[in-house]
């Protein structure tokens, strides 16, 4: 399968979700048939449909989506809904939008690799040569910041450990209090705050997953291009691929009308202003604007598998060269995990059957996502509108081995390509 749970969980934010009721069914029906599917599926791939319905029903997930491509062709795209009287949910279609959380990271890494390919950026350049990282008054920046390169930011070896110094992308109130600034906190506030703290380990010496490192990569893109991060990615990566539905997410529920409802049983004090108001966690417990390059994109599952044409059929899109693609999957200087896998540029990577399996997951309050690329040209993306919460339900990370095993069982793949319907 694509991952091992110990590696996958390194990328997770603490799990949060919501338990929901399940509708009553006729005694002759399977319980998971309460999950309603919409979209396109060839008969040969119905096992994926069944797997998604069972997965969602077992966890009480009300909105989901699955898209599958084979060697660049869109062969499956479905939306899934489990709506109850207690938790009514609009019908989910293949075109419904989801926050994708940390699946955003490989998009950011692709932008960095593209800039390097164009000669506008050297991956060995220290971040301090590109960004003006200044600590707050009375503090001194860690001299080791000069050793934090683009490579090390992409491969999560920049020197920050959220278990020690915290994750600033989810510490808005602490940052505002420390700096004496007003909410909402900004990227600049985060950089000032973090530059005022010592690094937690020597850059390049080990892997520790860092949202902050990818936030910095977003600012590097802006500095080099003179464009906003979102504008650069949209114009230089998404538009050439024919992807028009993706955008950077907004925080407030009023601004997410075209997206699925994000569910969490938890509330939080808003980080968007000083009101102290209690809000649903997905709608103000964190600031989507600050997550842009590390976890801020909104997309459909088929948009994400479409994006994989950059890697799956590179000659058809001409966005990354073979050298740049090899850099995306390169082993880092710190080596590999005990399982033999490693973290490249926005991807977990493992050697498999003479090729590579690459994957990533994403997790936010109200979101769980998974993207996998198999050695044999099969790519799939699965999105859900909640995540686990230590509630005794099966692990959400199980979607990886479930989909991988179903793919192994498909003996004849259809030649259909639904791309022209949606792109």
C-alpha positions in Angstrom: 0.0 0.0 0.0 1.1 3.6 -0.4 1.9 4.4 3.2 2.4 3.2 6.8 0.3 4.6 9.5 3.2 5.9 11.6 4.4 8.0 8.7 1.0 9.2 7.6 0.1 10.3 11.1 3.2 12.5 11.2 1.4 14.8 8.8 -1.9 15.0 10.7 -3.3 17.8 12.8 -5.0 16.5 16.0 -8.1 14.7 14.7 -11.5 16.4 15.1 -14.9 15.4 13.6 -18.6 14.8 14.3 -20.7 11.8 14.8 -23.8 11.6 12.8 -26.9 9.5 12.7 -27.6 7.0 10.0 -30.9 6.7 8.1 -33.1 3.6 8.4 -33.2 1.2 5.5 -35.4 -1.6 4.3 -34.3 -4.8 5.9 -33.3 -6.3 2.5 -30.8 -3.5 1.8 -27.2 -3.3 2.9 -26.7 -0.5 5.4 -24.0 1.3 3.4 -26.4 1.6 0.5 -27.8 4.6 2.3 -24.8 6.5 0.8 -26.1 8.0 -2.5 -23.6 8.4 -5.4 -23.7 10.7 -8.3 -21.3 10.9 -11.3 -19.5 8.6 -13.7 -18.4 5.0 -13.1 -17.7 2.2 -15.6 -19.0 -1.2 -14.5 -15.5 -2.5 -14.1 -14.8 0.0 -11.4 -17.9 -0.5 -9.3 -15.8 -2.1 -6.5 -14.4 1.4 -5.9 -18.0 2.7 -5.5 -18.8 0.1 -3.0 -15.6 0.7 -1.1 -16.4 4.4 -0.8 -19.9 3.8 0.4 -18.8 1.3 3.0 -16.0 3.6 4.2 -18.3 6.6 4.6 -21.2 4.7 6.2 -18.8 3.1 8.8 -17.6 6.5 9.9 -20.8 8.5 9.5 -19.3 10.8 6.8 -22.0 12.9 5.2 -20.1 14.1 2.1 -17.3 12.5 0.1 -15.8 12.4 -3.4 -13.6 10.0 -5.3 -11.8 10.5 -8.7 -9.5 8.0 -10.4 -7.2 8.5 -13.4 -5.2 5.9 -15.3 -2.2 7.2 -17.2 -3.8 10.6 -17.4 -7.3 9.6 -18.4 -10.2 10.3 -16.0 -11.8 6.9 -15.6 -14.0 7.5 -12.5 -15.5 10.6 -10.8 -18.2 10.4 -8.2 -19.7 12.4 -5.4 -21.2 10.7 -2.3 -23.9 11.8 0.2 -25.1 10.4 3.5 -27.9 12.7 4.4 -30.2 12.2 7.4 -33.1 14.0 9.0 -30.7 15.1 11.8 -27.9 16.0 9.4 -29.3 17.0 6.0 -26.6 17.5 3.4 -27.0 18.8 -0.2 -26.3 16.1 -2.8 -22.6 15.9 -3.5 -21.6 15.8 -7.2 -18.3 15.3 -8.9 -18.1 19.1 -9.2 -18.7 19.8 -5.5 -15.8 21.6 -3.9 -13.9 20.5 -0.8 -11.0 22.0 1.2 -8.0 19.8 0.4 -5.8 20.8 3.4 -2.2 19.5 3.0 -2.7 18.2 -0.5 -1.9 21.8 -1.2 1.7 21.1 -0.4 2.6 19.3 -3.6 1.1 22.1 -5.6 3.3 24.6 -3.8 6.3 22.4 -4.3 5.5 22.1 -8.0 5.5 25.9 -8.2 8.9 26.0 -6.5 10.3 23.3 -8.9 9.0 25.2 -11.9 10.7 28.4 -10.8 13.9 26.5 -10.3 13.5 24.9 -13.8 13.2 28.4 -15.3 16.4 29.5 -13.6 14.6 32.0 -11.3 15.4 30.1 -8.1 18.2 27.8 -6.8 16.9 25.1 -4.5 20.1 25.5 -2.4 19.4 29.2 -1.7 18.8 30.0 1.9 15.4 31.4 2.7 17.1 34.3 4.5 18.5 35.4 1.1 15.0 35.7 -0.3 12.8 36.8 2.6 13.4 39.6 5.2 13.0 37.5 8.3 13.3 39.8 11.3 12.5 39.0 15.0 10.5 41.2 17.3 12.3 43.9 19.1 14.7 42.7 21.7 15.1 39.2 20.1 17.8 37.7 18.0 17.2 35.4 15.0 18.8 32.0 15.2 22.0 32.1 13.0 21.1 28.6 11.7 18.3 30.2 9.6 21.0 30.9 7.1 21.1 27.1 6.5 17.4 26.7 5.8 17.3 26.1 2.0 14.5 25.6 -0.4 15.3 21.9 -0.4 15.0 21.7 3.3 11.7 23.7 3.4 10.2 21.3 0.8 11.4 18.2 2.6 10.4 19.3 6.1 13.9 19.5 7.5 14.0 23.3 8.1 14.5 23.1 11.9 11.0 23.6 13.3 9.3 21.1 15.5 5.7 21.9 16.3 5.9 19.7 19.4 8.4 22.2 20.8 7.8 25.6 19.3 4.2 25.1 18.1 2.5 25.4 14.8 2.1 29.1 14.0 -0.5 28.5 11.3 -2.9 27.5 14.1 -1.6 29.9 16.8 -3.2 33.2 15.8 -4.2 34.3 19.2 -0.8 33.4 20.8 1.0 35.3 18.0 -1.2 38.4 18.4 -0.8 38.4 22.2 3.0 38.0 21.9 3.5 40.6 19.3 0.8 43.0 20.7 -1.0 43.0 17.4 -4.7 42.7 16.5 -6.4 39.7 15.0 -6.4 38.4 12.4 -2.7 37.5 12.4 -1.0 37.7 9.1 1.8 35.8 7.3 4.2 38.7 8.3 3.1 38.3 12.0 3.8 34.5 11.8 7.3 35.2 10.4 8.1 37.7 13.0 6.9 35.4 15.8 8.8 32.4 14.5 12.0 34.3 13.8 12.0 35.4 17.4 12.3 31.8 18.5 15.3 29.5 18.3 15.2 26.6 15.8 14.3 23.3 17.3 17.0 21.3 15.5 19.8 21.7 13.0 18.4 22.3 9.5 18.8 19.2 7.3 19.4 16.8 10.2 16.0 15.2 10.3 12.4 15.2 9.2 9.7 17.0 11.2 6.5 17.9 9.4 6.2 21.7 9.2 3.2 23.7 8.0 5.3 26.9 8.6 8.0 25.7 6.2 5.5 25.5 3.4 4.0 28.9 4.3 7.5 30.3 3.8 7.6 28.7 0.3 4.5 30.5 -0.6 6.1 33.8 0.4 9.2 32.9 -1.7 7.0 32.4 -4.7 5.5 35.8 -4.2 8.9 37.4 -3.7 10.4 36.0 -6.9 7.4 36.4 -9.2 5.9 39.7 -7.9 2.5 38.0 -8.0 0.3 36.7 -5.2 0.8 33.0 -4.4 -2.7 32.1 -5.6 -2.4 34.2 -8.8 0.9 32.5 -9.7 -0.3 29.0 -9.2 -3.6 29.7 -11.0 -2.0 31.3 -14.1 1.1 29.2 -14.4 0.0 25.7 -13.3 -3.8 25.4 -13.1 -4.9 27.3 -16.2 -2.5 25.4 -18.5 -4.1 22.1 -17.2 -7.6 23.4 -17.8 -8.4 23.4 -14.1 -10.8 26.3 -13.5 -12.7 25.3 -10.3 -9.8 25.6 -7.8 -9.3 28.6 -5.6 -7.8 29.5 -2.2 -10.4 28.8 0.5 -12.1 31.3 2.7 -12.9 30.9 6.4 -16.4 32.0 7.1 -19.3 29.8 6.2 -21.0 32.6 4.3 -18.0 32.5 1.9 -18.2 28.8 1.3 -21.6 28.5 -0.4 -20.2 26.4 -3.4 -18.4 24.0 -1.0 -19.6 21.1 1.0 -20.5 21.7 4.6 -17.6 21.1 6.9 -18.5 19.2 10.0 -16.9 19.1 13.5 -18.4 18.6 16.9 -16.0 21.1 18.3 -16.2 24.9 18.6 -13.5 27.5 19.0 -13.0 31.1 19.8 -12.7 33.0 16.5 -9.3 33.9 15.3 -10.6 36.4 12.8 -11.3 39.3 15.2 -11.1 40.3 18.8 -14.8 39.6 19.5 -14.2 36.4 21.5 -17.1 34.9 19.7 -17.5 31.1 19.8 -17.7 29.6 16.3 -17.9 26.2 14.7 -14.2 25.1 14.5 -14.1 24.8 10.7 -15.5 28.3 10.3 -13.2 30.5 12.3 -11.2 28.3 14.6 -8.3 28.8 12.1 -7.7 31.3 9.3 -7.8 29.8 5.8 -5.9 32.8 4.4 -2.9 31.9 6.4 -2.9 28.4 5.2 -2.7 29.2 1.5 0.6 27.5 0.5 0.5 24.9 3.2 -3.2 23.8 3.2 -5.4 26.4 1.6 -6.7 25.2 -1.7 -10.3 24.2 -2.5 -10.9 21.7 -5.3 -12.8 18.7 -6.6 -11.2 15.3 -6.5 -11.0 15.2 -10.3 -9.2 18.5 -10.3 -6.5 16.9 -8.1 -6.1 13.9 -10.3 -6.0 16.2 -13.3 -3.1 18.0 -11.7 -1.2 14.7 -11.6 -0.8 14.9 -15.4 2.2 17.0 -14.5 3.8 13.8 -13.2 1.9 11.0 -14.9 2.0 12.3 -18.5 4.5 15.1 -18.4 5.0 15.4 -22.2 1.4 16.2 -22.6 1.5 19.3 -20.4 5.1 20.4 -20.4 5.1 22.0 -17.0 7.9 20.1 -15.3 10.9 18.6 -16.9 12.1 15.1 -16.1 14.8 16.6 -13.9 12.2 18.6 -12.0 10.0 15.6 -11.5 12.9 13.6 -10.2 13.5 16.4 -7.7 9.9 16.1 -6.5 10.6 12.5 -5.5 14.2 12.8 -4.5 15.5 11.2 -1.2 16.3 13.9 1.3 19.7 14.3 3.0 18.4 13.0 6.3 17.7 9.6 4.6 14.5 7.5 4.9 12.0 6.4 7.5 12.4 3.0 9.1 9.8 1.7 6.7 12.0 2.6 3.7 9.8 5.4 2.5 10.8 9.1 2.5 9.5 12.6 2.1 10.4 14.4 -1.2 9.1 17.7 -2.4 5.5 17.7 -1.2 5.2 13.9 -1.4 5.7 10.8 0.6 7.6 8.3 -1.6 8.3 4.6 -1.6 9.9 2.3 -4.2 7.5 -0.2 -5.6 7.8 -2.8 -8.4 10.5 -1.0 -10.2 8.7 2.4 -9.9 7.5 4.7 -7.2 4.3 5.0 -5.1 3.8 8.6 -4.0 1.1 9.9 -1.7 -0.1 12.6 0.7 -3.0 13.2 3.1 -4.6 16.3 4.4 -6.4 17.0 7.6 -8.2 20.0 9.1 -11.2 20.3 11.4 -14.0 19.5 8.9 -11.7 17.9 6.3 -9.9 14.7 5.5 -8.3 14.1 2.1 -6.0 11.5 0.4 -4.1 11.5 -2.8 -2.2 8.5 -4.1 -0.2 7.8 -7.2 0.7 4.1 -7.9 3.7 2.8 -9.7 1.4 1.5 -12.4 -0.1 4.8 -13.5 -3.2 4.7 -11.3 -4.0 7.9 -9.5 -6.8 8.5 -7.1 -8.0 11.3 -4.8 -10.6 10.8 -2.0 -12.1 13.8 -0.1 -14.3 13.9 3.0 -16.1 16.7 5.0 -14.9 15.6 8.4 -12.0 13.8 10.1 -11.7 11.3 12.9 -11.9 12.4 16.5 -10.7 9.4 18.6 -14.3 8.4 18.8 -13.9 4.6 18.4 -14.7 4.7 14.7 -12.3 3.2 12.1 -9.2 5.2 11.2 -9.7 7.6 8.3 -6.2 6.7 7.2 -7.6 3.3 6.2 -8.8 4.9 2.9 -5.3 4.4 1.6 -5.0 0.6 1.9 -8.7 0.2 1.0 -8.3 2.0 -2.4 -5.0 0.4 -3.1 -6.4 -3.1 -2.5 -9.4 -2.4 -4.8 -7.0 -1.2 -7.5 -5.0 -4.5 -7.2 -8.2 -6.4 -7.8 -9.1 -4.7 -11.1 -8.1 -7.0 -13.9 -9.3 -5.0 -16.9 -9.2 -1.2 -16.8 -11.7 0.7 -19.0 -10.5 2.8 -21.8 -13.1 5.6 -21.1 -11.9 9.1 -20.4 -14.5 11.5 -18.8 -12.1 14.5 -19.0 -14.0 16.2 -21.9 -17.2 16.3 -19.8 -15.6 18.3 -17.0 -12.5 20.1 -18.4 
